[in-house]
């Protein structure tokens, strides 16, 4: 069991700089599991810690037999990150927004919603336990936080399970796409999610089937896929790793266009960029974005927890043999990413109240 909060020092343990940043594994996971009647889904017990690198579950747990999961990678995920400020203190970026998004995903796949206080406590404990893996302030990296939840009871019947497991893992991380501009390919052969389906929540069925297509695209020199709506194939949903942001630079005005698709997740990074843009006095439009509008954008950005804000240099569509080119690393990207990154790493005032400082 975890020790009482009073047993923790005011500051996290000091960083052990000799630790390998990319290849090291972290030291613990925090989880809360509960076997409760379906009528009492709010009765989550306290979180506890384990240092095991493995999870035990029934062979016919509903996560495997029915896919009732709200977890990482092949399931659903609600990730966020921790970084160090110039004083070495640890900041966790918008974990409350991640908690809200996870509750939405859980409800969609018939799981109880993890209360925000339990979610935040688990995140804080996991980061504190692995504070030595949060890289120094001067290093461009972060501690990736991976909460997940799945049905763990032993049953085969097509009904909500009686037992669930909620866990939080952490992993040292460097930006998914690196520092340069990326190339995107419109995926014509496969629909990532149905227009009225599960695309707006973080569940694995939206992501695992795309891996084969992403692998093929990378062999052809593309970094990311761009998904379009399944009904008409004319409207932008999102990139395979991130949300879509288009920027139009007109006469004395900058317009930030956020793709608003019912089949795409609400990106916390996209929302953050939009709020920063609005604070700068730029016009922000959250609406349907058609592929036909791509030529009107001066810059295009891919926005996600893993990718941060990544400039997109081009988008190609094989079916029409069209290639749309954009200004890579343009002024709008530099401004938005600079301000967002400065808030995340504690070098700018956080007027939005996004960063949670890891204390007692």
N, C-alpha and C positions, 0 to 999 in steps of 0.2 A: 504493500500500500504506500501511497505517497505520504511524506511527512506533513505535519500541519504547516500552513503558510508561514507561521511565525518562526519556523526553523530555517527559513531561507534568509540569506543575507540581503541587504538592500540592493546590491548589484550582482549581476550574473557572474559566474566564474570567469577568470581572465582567459583570454584567447591563447591557446597553445599554438604558436606560429609554426612549430615544426610539423604540424599536422598537414598531410597532403590535402589540398582543397578540393580537387576534382574527384580523386579516386577513393577518398576515405568514406567509410560508412559511418553513420551516426550511431549513438549508443543506446537509444531507448525509444519506446513508443508508449503512448498513453491511450488508454482505452476505457470505455464504459460499456458494459454489456448488461442485458436485462432479459429475463424470461418473465413475461407479464401477460395477463389476459389482454386481448385486443381492445377491450373496453377501457383499459387503464394505460394507454400508451404514453401518458405524460410522466410515468413513474420511473424515470431514469435514475440509477444509482450514481454515487460519486465516481470520478475517474480514478484509475490506478495505473501504476507503471509496471512495465516488464522490459527486460533487456534482451529478450529473445528476438532473433531475426526471423522467426517463423510464426505463423498463425495456425492454430489447430481448429478444424471445423469438421462437421459431419460430412461424409461422402455425399449424402443427398441433402445437404443444406440447401435452403431455397435459393441462395446466391448462385449455386451451380446448376440446380435442376430447373429453376424458374427464371433465373436472371434478376432476382430482386436485390439490386445493389445500387449503391449511391457512392461510388468509390473511385479509385485511381485507374487511369489508363483504360483497361478493358471494361470498366464499369462506369462510374461517374465520379467527377472530381470537383472540388472547390478549393483551389489552391490560393495561397498568398505567400508573402515573403518577409524575411527579417533581415535587416541590415544594421551596421554600426554607424553612429554619428561621429563627428570629429573627436568627441570626448571618449569614444569607446563604448558608449551606452547603446543598447539594442532597441531598434524601432521596428515594430510590426505594422505592415501597411494594410489598413482597412480590414481587419479580421471580422469586424461586425458585419460588413457587407458580404463577406464570404459566408458567414453564418446564415444570413438571410437567404442567400442563394441556395445553400445546401438544404435549408428547410423546404424551399420550393421544390427542389429536385426529389427530396424524400417523399413528400406528399404525392408527387406525380406517380411514383412507383410503389404506392401502398405501404410506405414505411412511416413510423412515427417521427415527428420532427424533433431533432436534437435541440434542447433549449439553448438560448444564446449564452447564458452564464456557464453552462457545462461546456459548450463549444469553446468559448474563450479561455476558460480555465485549462482545458486540455491543450490548447494551442500554447498558452503561456508556459505550462509545465514542460511540454515537449521541447520548446525552444530553450528554456532555462537549463534543462538537463543536457542539452547539446550545444550550449553557448560557445564552447571552444571551436565549433565548426562554423560559427558566423565569422566570415572573413574580415580582415582589417578594413577600416574605412576607406583606405586608399586603393583597395583592390576592387575591380569592377565585378562584383559577384554578390551572392546573397545565400541565405539559407531558405531553401524551398520548403514550404509547409504543405503537407498532403493529408488533409482529413478525408476519411472515407467511412462508409456505413454499408452494412449488408445484412440480409436475412440469414441467420445462422442456425435456425431450428431444423430438426430432422423431419422433413415431410416432403411428399411428392405432389400432393393435391394442389390444384390451381386455386389457391386462396392465400390471403396474407399470412405470413409466418407469425409464430408466437415469441420468437427470440431474435434479437438484433445485436449486432456488434458495431460499435463506433470507435474508430481508432484515428490517431494522428501520428504520421511519420514525418520526419524531416530529412532533407538531403542537400548538401552543398551544391551550388548551382551557378553556372555562368550563362549569360544570355543565349537563348536557344538558337537564334539566327546569327550570332556573332555581331560584329560592328558594322559590316557593310550593307549595301542595299541588296534586296532580294528580288528574284524573278518569280512570277506567279503564272500558273497554267489553269485555265478554266476547265473544270472537270465536266465533260459532256456525257461520258459513258455511264455515270452512276449518280444517283440521287442520295446525298448524305442523309437527308431527313425529309419526311413528308411535310407538306405545308401545314397540316393540322395534326402532326405527329409529335414526336418527343424532342425535336430539335432545340426547343427553348430551355431544356433542362440538361443538367450534367449527368447523363447516364451513358454507360459504355456502348450501347448499341449504336450511338451516333458516331463513335470514333473508331472502334476496332475494325469495321469493314472498310474504312478509308485507308488503312495502313498499306494495303497492297497497291493502291493507286498512287499514294505518296511515294512509295518505293520506286515505282516505275517512272514517276515524274522526275525524281532526283537523278535517275540514270540518264535522263534527257537534259539535265542541266537546270531544272527548275527547283526552287527551294520550298515552294508552298503551292497548295491548290486553292483555287477560288471556287466556292460552291454557289450554285444558282438555285432558284426555286424549282421544285419538282413539277409544279403545275404548268408553267409556261416556259421555263428555261430562259427567261428574260430579265429576272430580278435578282440582285445580289443578296445572298444569305450572309456568308462570312468566309474568311480564309480557313483553311483546315486547322490552323493553330491559333487563330486570333480573329478579332473583329475587324471590320472594314471601315476606314476613315478616308474620305476624299476631301481635298482642299482646293478651293477655287479662289484664285487671287485676281480680283477685278480692279477697277479704278478706285483706289483708295480704300478698298474693303477686302477683308479676308473672310471667306465663308467656309465653315467646317461642316461637312455633310456626313452624318452617321447613318449607316444602313440600318433600317428598322424592319427586321424580318421576324415573322412569327415562328420561323423555323431555326432561329439562331439564339444562342445564349446571350444573356445580358452581360456584356463584358465589363468588369470593374475597371480595367485599365482604360477602355474606351470612354466610360463614364467620367473617369478622372480627367482624361484629356479634354473632354467636352466642357467640363466645369472650369478648367484652367483657361480654355479658349474664351469662354463667356466672361471670365474675370478680366481678360485682356481687352475686352470690348469687341471681340470678333463675333460675327453672327454664326449661330449654331443651328443647324437644321437636322432633326432626327426624322427620317422619312424613308419611304421606298426609294431605292436607287436602282435604276435600270442599267443593264450593260451598255445600252446605247449612249449613256451619259459619260462613259469613261473618257472620251476625248475632251470633255469640259474641265477635267481636273488637272491642275498644275502639278500637284503632289498627291500620292496615295500612301497611306500608312497602314501597317498591320499592327493591331494593338492587342496584347495579351499579357498575362502574368509571366509566362516563360519567355516571351519575345520582347517584352517592354513595348516600346514604339519602334518599329522597324520600317525604314523607308523602302517602298516598292519601286523598282526602276522600270519594270514592264509587266504587262499582263498579256498573255497570248491565248488565243482560242483557235484550236485546230479546225473545228467544224466550219468556221468562216474564213480561216487563214488570215485573221486580223491580229495585229500586235499593237498594243497601246503603250506608249512610252511616257514616263513621268520624270520630273526632276528628282534625282536621288539625293537625299540629304539636303533638301532645300531649306530656306529660311524658316518656314513655318514648322517643319519638323524639328529644326535646331531649337526653336523657341519652346515648343511644347515639350519635347523630350528633356531639354535642359531644365525647365521648371519642374517637371514631374520628378525627374531623378534627384534634383536638389531637395525636394520635399521628402522623398523616400530616404535619403541618406543624411538628413538633418542639417544640411548646409543652408537651407532657406526656411523662412518662417512658415509654419504649417497653418495657414489661415483657415483651412477647411476642417481641421481637427481629424485628419485621416490617420496619423501615426499614433500607435499605442506604445508608449515606452515601457519596456519590461522592467518592472521594479519588484517590490516584495510580493 
